[in-house]
Amino acid sequence: MSRLAINKRIASIPPSVTLGVTSKAKAMIAAGETVYSFAAGEPDFDTPEHIKVAAVQALTDGQTKYAPVTGLPALRSVISNKLKAENGLDYAPEQVVVSCGAKHSLFNIIMALCDEGEEVIVPTPYWLSYTEMIRVSGASPVLVRAKQENDFKMTPEEFEAAITPNTKAIIFNSPSNPIGIVYTRSEIEKIVEVALRHGVYIIADEIYEKLLYDGAEHVSPGSLSAEAQEMVITVNGFSKAYSMTGWRLGYFAGPQKLVKAVTALQGHSTSSPTTFAQYGAVAALEGPQDCLKEMGIAFAERRNYIYNRVSAIDGVTCVKPGGAFYVLPDISSFGLDSVSFAEQLLAAEGVAVVPGAPFGVDSNVRLSYACSMENIEKGLDGLESFIKNL
């Protein structure tokens, strides 16, 4: 009998439901079954050519050795310039840390910032990994259940009511996963005001900042004032905007003390991200940005189509996303929890969606439209057929 004992915090982590559904759908496809998947939050576009060319050139030039733990100086400098020009954030390159994806950046931040007995506020619906990262750090997630009638946006009053003497930070995601809501400048100002008044750090996950619709504006919370920037840690990456999911490159910018702590943590875990991939990231930020516009037009078309069709289904309600590439329809009127709904839909129609339960909303399911229009059309045919037969 094995005497192996797993760390209690690690043993308590459930597998990622998103990755699990994606894997099951791929297994069904490999077995010859037809599956229309809305599971993965991964753009179906290839990485733009100039980015790939830069990485290939770096390989040709022999850029295959270790990079500094916090990332190539050239990339940190380009990120610093980007944050200043596009986001109104004045971070020196030395305040930027490049990691193996924005998910890795978030994990490092939470591990370095949060401690046993502290609390981190998470508005629901939330990206499912936030709460698990918080628990692994020893801190506790405190969920603020935003209301669907408010488009699932947390109000300043709801935020303030959740703050206790143990509150260390709030994770703020706009545009958001899993629902695509975008907070307005006025709404963000009020959230920041509450955070500053109580000395609560804001971990601003801005990975979807480039994916906006209907003239929506992205506002970085740290840009509102010098005082705000001191209390905001800004997280971003290359996966969503530049379709570089497999490159595993993300970054954050924040206070020097946090950078020092994360540098030590990353130095003893992953070290730096892949060197030649970072040259591709430099090209992504410095090169032509036409690719963003082209992908944005396609996502907007898909967003309009999927939202209109889902909203027209009897018994379904849905908040219209202002950004990202997800819709989160409410399916509670059909008498099924989100896991049962997703399992039965996949079995009956070969349509893969992600249950809302791990996002904090068991009444909803998430559909990603980071897939082809053909997949969306046929998948929605299957969804409509499934609901009619319930």
C-alpha positions as CSV (number, residue, x, y, z in Angstrom):
1,M,0.0,0.0,0.0
2,S,1.4,3.4,-1.0
3,R,2.3,5.8,1.8
4,L,2.4,8.7,-0.6
5,A,0.6,11.7,0.9
6,I,-0.3,14.7,-1.2
7,N,-0.1,18.3,0.1
8,K,-3.6,19.1,1.4
9,R,-3.9,22.3,-0.5
10,I,-2.9,20.7,-3.8
11,A,-5.1,17.6,-3.1
12,S,-8.1,19.9,-2.7
13,I,-7.8,21.4,-6.2
14,P,-10.4,20.1,-8.6
15,P,-9.3,19.5,-12.2
16,S,-10.1,22.4,-14.6
17,V,-13.6,21.8,-15.9
18,T,-12.9,23.9,-19.0
19,L,-9.9,21.8,-20.0
20,G,-11.8,18.6,-19.0
21,V,-14.7,19.4,-21.4
22,T,-12.3,20.3,-24.2
23,S,-10.4,17.0,-23.7
24,K,-13.6,15.0,-23.7
25,A,-14.7,16.7,-26.9
26,K,-11.4,16.0,-28.6
27,A,-11.5,12.4,-27.5
28,M,-14.9,12.0,-29.1
29,I,-13.7,13.6,-32.3
30,A,-10.7,11.3,-32.3
31,A,-13.1,8.3,-32.0
32,G,-14.8,9.5,-35.2
33,E,-17.8,11.3,-33.6
34,T,-19.0,14.7,-34.7
35,V,-18.6,17.3,-32.0
36,Y,-19.3,21.1,-32.1
37,S,-17.3,22.6,-29.3
38,F,-17.9,25.9,-27.6
39,A,-15.6,24.9,-24.7
40,A,-12.1,26.3,-25.3
41,G,-11.3,30.0,-24.8
42,E,-8.8,29.8,-27.6
43,P,-8.9,31.9,-30.8
44,D,-9.2,29.7,-33.9
45,F,-6.9,32.1,-35.8
46,D,-3.3,31.3,-36.5
47,T,-0.6,33.5,-34.8
48,P,0.1,36.4,-37.2
49,E,2.9,35.7,-39.6
50,H,5.2,38.5,-38.5
51,I,5.2,37.2,-35.0
52,K,6.1,33.7,-36.1
53,V,8.9,35.1,-38.4
54,A,10.5,36.9,-35.5
55,A,10.6,33.8,-33.4
56,V,12.0,31.7,-36.2
57,Q,14.6,34.4,-36.8
58,A,15.5,34.3,-33.1
59,L,16.0,30.6,-33.4
60,T,18.2,31.0,-36.5
61,D,20.2,33.6,-34.6
62,G,20.9,31.2,-31.8
63,Q,18.6,32.7,-29.2
64,T,18.1,29.4,-27.5
65,K,19.7,30.0,-24.1
66,Y,18.3,31.0,-20.7
67,A,16.9,34.5,-20.5
68,P,16.8,36.6,-17.3
69,V,14.2,35.3,-14.9
70,T,11.9,38.3,-15.3
71,G,12.1,38.2,-19.1
72,L,14.2,39.7,-21.9
73,P,15.1,43.4,-21.2
74,A,13.9,44.3,-24.7
75,L,10.5,42.7,-24.0
76,R,10.1,44.3,-20.6
77,S,10.9,47.7,-22.2
78,V,8.4,47.2,-25.0
79,I,5.7,46.2,-22.5
80,S,6.5,49.3,-20.4
81,N,6.1,51.5,-23.4
82,K,2.9,49.7,-24.4
83,L,1.4,50.2,-20.9
84,K,2.2,53.9,-21.0
85,A,1.0,54.5,-24.5
86,E,-2.2,52.4,-24.5
87,N,-3.2,52.1,-20.8
88,G,-2.0,55.3,-19.2
89,L,0.2,53.4,-16.8
90,D,3.7,54.6,-15.9
91,Y,5.7,51.5,-15.0
92,A,9.4,51.3,-15.5
93,P,10.7,48.1,-17.3
94,E,12.0,47.0,-13.9
95,Q,8.4,46.8,-12.7
96,V,7.5,44.3,-15.3
97,V,7.8,40.5,-15.0
98,V,7.3,38.2,-18.0
99,S,5.9,34.8,-17.1
100,C,4.6,31.6,-18.8
101,G,1.2,33.0,-19.6
102,A,-1.1,35.4,-17.8
103,K,-2.3,32.5,-15.7
104,H,1.2,32.0,-14.4
105,S,1.5,35.7,-13.7
106,L,-1.7,35.6,-11.7
107,F,-0.5,32.5,-9.8
108,N,2.8,34.2,-8.9
109,I,1.1,37.4,-7.8
110,I,-1.4,35.6,-5.5
111,M,1.3,33.4,-4.0
112,A,3.5,36.4,-3.3
113,L,0.8,38.8,-2.2
114,C,-1.6,36.6,-0.1
115,D,-1.0,34.8,3.1
116,E,-2.7,32.4,5.5
117,G,-5.9,33.9,7.0
118,E,-6.2,36.7,4.4
119,E,-9.1,37.1,2.0
120,V,-9.4,38.0,-1.7
121,I,-12.7,39.2,-3.0
122,V,-13.8,37.6,-6.3
123,P,-17.0,38.9,-8.1
124,T,-19.1,36.1,-9.6
125,P,-19.2,34.9,-12.3
126,Y,-15.5,34.4,-12.2
127,W,-12.8,32.6,-14.1
128,L,-12.6,29.3,-12.4
129,S,-8.9,29.3,-11.6
130,Y,-9.0,32.5,-9.5
131,T,-10.5,30.7,-6.5
132,E,-8.2,27.7,-6.6
133,M,-5.1,29.9,-6.9
134,I,-6.2,31.8,-3.8
135,R,-6.8,28.6,-1.8
136,V,-3.4,27.3,-2.7
137,S,-1.8,30.5,-1.3
138,G,-3.5,29.8,2.0
139,A,-5.8,32.8,1.7
140,S,-9.6,32.5,1.3
141,P,-11.8,33.6,-1.7
142,V,-14.7,35.7,-0.7
143,L,-17.4,35.6,-3.5
144,V,-19.5,38.7,-4.3
145,R,-22.5,37.4,-6.1
146,A,-23.2,40.0,-8.8
147,K,-26.8,40.0,-10.0
148,Q,-27.9,39.2,-13.5
149,E,-30.2,42.2,-13.5
150,N,-27.1,44.3,-13.2
151,D,-25.5,42.5,-16.1
152,F,-23.5,40.5,-13.5
153,K,-21.5,43.6,-12.6
154,M,-20.5,44.0,-9.0
155,T,-21.6,47.3,-7.5
156,P,-19.4,49.5,-5.3
157,E,-21.9,48.8,-2.4
158,E,-21.6,45.0,-2.9
159,F,-17.8,45.3,-3.0
160,E,-17.6,47.4,0.2
161,A,-20.0,45.1,2.1
162,A,-17.6,42.2,1.4
163,I,-14.5,43.9,2.8
164,T,-13.3,42.8,6.3
165,P,-10.1,43.5,8.3
166,N,-8.7,40.4,6.6
167,T,-9.3,41.6,3.0
168,K,-6.0,41.8,1.1
169,A,-7.1,42.2,-2.5
170,I,-9.8,41.9,-5.1
171,I,-9.5,40.3,-8.5
172,F,-11.0,42.6,-11.1
173,N,-11.5,41.2,-14.7
174,S,-12.9,43.5,-17.4
175,P,-13.6,42.4,-20.1
176,S,-14.4,39.3,-18.3
177,N,-14.4,35.5,-18.6
178,P,-16.9,33.8,-18.5
179,I,-19.4,36.5,-19.5
180,G,-17.7,39.3,-21.5
181,I,-19.0,42.2,-19.4
182,V,-17.0,45.5,-19.6
183,Y,-17.1,47.9,-16.8
184,T,-17.5,51.6,-17.8
185,R,-15.0,54.3,-16.7
186,S,-17.5,55.6,-14.1
187,E,-18.1,52.1,-12.7
188,I,-14.3,51.5,-12.4
189,E,-13.8,54.8,-10.7
190,K,-16.2,53.9,-8.0
191,I,-14.7,50.4,-7.5
192,V,-11.2,52.0,-7.2
193,E,-12.5,54.6,-4.8
194,V,-13.7,51.8,-2.5
195,A,-10.5,49.9,-2.8
196,L,-8.3,52.9,-2.0
197,R,-10.5,53.9,1.0
198,H,-10.0,50.5,2.5
199,G,-6.4,49.8,1.4
200,V,-7.4,46.8,-0.8
201,Y,-5.1,45.8,-3.7
202,I,-6.7,45.4,-7.1
203,I,-5.4,42.5,-9.2
204,A,-6.5,43.7,-12.7
205,D,-6.8,40.9,-15.2
206,E,-6.8,42.7,-18.5
207,I,-6.1,39.8,-20.8
208,Y,-9.2,40.5,-23.0
209,E,-8.6,44.3,-23.3
210,K,-8.3,44.2,-27.1
211,L,-11.6,42.4,-27.6
212,L,-14.3,45.0,-27.3
213,Y,-17.6,45.6,-29.1
214,D,-20.1,48.4,-29.8
215,G,-17.6,51.2,-29.0
216,A,-16.8,49.9,-25.5
217,E,-13.8,51.5,-23.8
218,H,-11.2,49.5,-21.9
219,V,-10.0,51.4,-18.7
220,S,-7.1,50.2,-16.7
221,P,-7.9,50.8,-13.0
222,G,-4.3,51.8,-12.3
223,S,-4.5,54.6,-14.8
224,L,-7.0,56.6,-12.7
225,S,-4.4,58.2,-10.4
226,A,-0.9,57.9,-9.1
227,E,-2.5,56.6,-5.8
228,A,-4.5,54.0,-7.8
229,Q,-1.4,52.7,-9.6
230,E,0.3,52.0,-6.3
231,M,-2.5,49.7,-5.3
232,V,-3.2,48.1,-8.7
233,I,-1.3,45.1,-10.2
234,T,-1.9,45.0,-13.9
235,V,-1.9,41.5,-15.6
236,N,-2.0,40.9,-19.4
237,G,-0.6,38.6,-22.0
238,F,-0.4,37.6,-25.7
239,S,-2.7,34.6,-25.9
240,K,-6.1,36.2,-26.6
241,A,-5.3,39.4,-28.6
242,Y,-2.6,37.9,-30.8
243,S,-3.8,34.3,-30.9
244,M,-0.6,33.1,-29.1
245,T,-2.1,30.6,-26.7
246,G,0.5,27.9,-27.1
247,W,3.4,30.4,-26.8
248,R,2.7,30.7,-23.0
249,L,3.7,34.3,-22.5
250,G,2.0,36.7,-20.1
251,Y,3.2,39.6,-17.8
252,F,2.3,41.8,-15.0
253,A,3.4,45.2,-13.8
254,G,3.2,46.4,-10.2
255,P,5.0,47.6,-7.1
256,Q,8.8,46.9,-7.0
257,K,8.4,45.0,-3.7
258,L,6.0,42.6,-5.3
259,V,8.2,42.3,-8.4
260,K,11.1,41.3,-6.2
261,A,9.1,38.6,-4.4
262,V,7.7,37.2,-7.7
263,T,11.2,37.2,-9.2
264,A,12.4,35.0,-6.4
265,L,9.4,32.7,-6.7
266,Q,9.7,32.4,-10.5
267,G,13.5,31.9,-10.2
268,H,12.9,28.8,-8.1
269,S,10.1,27.4,-10.2
270,T,10.0,28.0,-14.0
271,S,12.8,30.5,-14.4
272,S,12.2,32.6,-17.5
273,P,9.7,31.9,-20.3
274,T,11.0,30.4,-23.5
275,T,13.7,32.8,-24.9
276,F,12.9,32.7,-28.7
277,A,9.2,33.0,-28.0
278,Q,9.8,36.3,-26.3
279,Y,11.3,37.7,-29.5
280,G,7.9,36.9,-31.1
281,A,6.2,38.9,-28.3
282,V,8.4,41.9,-29.0
283,A,7.3,41.7,-32.6
284,A,3.6,41.4,-31.5
285,L,3.8,44.7,-29.7
286,E,6.1,46.6,-32.1
287,G,4.8,45.2,-35.4
288,P,1.7,45.9,-37.4
289,Q,-1.6,45.7,-35.5
290,D,-3.9,45.1,-38.5
291,C,-4.3,41.5,-37.3
292,L,-6.1,42.7,-34.2
293,K,-8.7,44.6,-36.3
294,E,-9.2,41.6,-38.6
295,M,-9.8,39.2,-35.7
296,G,-11.9,41.8,-33.9
297,I,-14.3,42.1,-36.9
298,A,-14.7,38.3,-37.0
299,F,-15.4,38.1,-33.3
300,A,-17.9,40.9,-33.5
301,E,-19.8,39.1,-36.3
302,R,-19.8,35.8,-34.3
303,R,-20.8,37.6,-31.1
304,N,-23.8,39.2,-32.7
305,Y,-24.9,35.9,-34.3
306,I,-24.6,33.7,-31.2
307,Y,-26.1,36.3,-28.9
308,N,-29.1,36.8,-31.1
309,R,-29.8,33.1,-31.6
310,V,-29.3,32.1,-28.0
311,S,-31.5,34.9,-26.8
312,A,-34.3,33.9,-29.1
313,I,-34.5,30.4,-27.6
314,D,-37.6,30.1,-25.4
315,G,-36.7,29.8,-21.7
316,V,-33.2,31.2,-22.2
317,T,-32.0,34.6,-21.0
318,C,-28.6,36.0,-21.7
319,V,-26.5,39.1,-21.0
320,K,-25.1,40.6,-24.1
321,P,-21.3,40.6,-23.9
322,G,-19.4,43.8,-24.4
323,G,-16.0,42.2,-24.8
324,A,-14.0,38.9,-24.8
325,F,-15.5,35.9,-26.7
326,Y,-18.1,34.3,-24.4
327,V,-21.8,34.2,-23.8
328,L,-23.3,32.8,-20.5
329,P,-26.9,32.0,-21.1
330,D,-29.2,31.2,-18.1
331,I,-30.6,27.7,-18.6
332,S,-32.2,27.3,-15.1
333,S,-35.8,27.3,-16.5
334,F,-35.2,23.8,-17.8
335,G,-34.8,22.2,-14.4
336,L,-31.3,21.0,-14.9
337,D,-28.1,22.1,-13.1
338,S,-25.3,23.3,-15.4
339,V,-23.3,20.1,-15.2
340,S,-26.3,17.9,-16.0
341,F,-27.3,20.2,-18.9
342,A,-23.8,20.2,-20.4
343,E,-23.4,16.4,-20.0
344,Q,-26.8,15.6,-21.6
345,L,-26.2,18.2,-24.4
346,L,-22.9,16.6,-25.3
347,A,-24.3,13.1,-25.3
348,A,-27.5,13.9,-27.2
349,E,-26.3,16.4,-29.8
350,G,-22.5,16.3,-29.7
351,V,-22.4,19.9,-28.6
352,A,-19.8,20.8,-25.9
353,V,-20.4,23.7,-23.6
354,V,-18.8,24.4,-20.2
355,P,-21.0,24.2,-17.0
356,G,-21.4,27.5,-15.1
357,A,-21.0,25.8,-11.7
358,P,-17.2,26.2,-11.5
359,F,-17.6,29.9,-12.5
360,G,-19.9,30.4,-9.6
361,V,-23.2,30.3,-11.5
362,D,-24.8,26.9,-11.6
363,S,-27.8,28.4,-13.4
364,N,-25.8,29.1,-16.6
365,V,-23.5,27.5,-19.1
366,R,-20.6,29.1,-21.0
367,L,-20.2,29.1,-24.8
368,S,-17.1,30.4,-26.4
369,Y,-17.3,31.9,-29.9
370,A,-13.6,31.7,-30.5
371,C,-14.4,29.1,-33.1
372,S,-15.6,29.0,-36.7
373,M,-18.9,30.4,-37.8
374,E,-19.8,26.9,-39.2
375,N,-19.2,25.4,-35.8
376,I,-21.3,28.1,-34.2
377,E,-24.2,27.6,-36.6
378,K,-24.3,23.8,-36.4
379,G,-23.6,23.8,-32.7
380,L,-26.5,26.2,-32.0
381,D,-28.8,23.9,-34.2
382,G,-27.9,21.1,-31.8
383,L,-28.5,23.3,-28.8
384,E,-31.9,24.3,-30.0
385,S,-32.8,20.7,-30.8
386,F,-31.7,19.6,-27.4
387,I,-33.8,22.2,-25.6
388,K,-36.9,21.5,-27.7
389,N,-36.7,17.9,-26.6
390,L,-36.3,18.5,-22.9
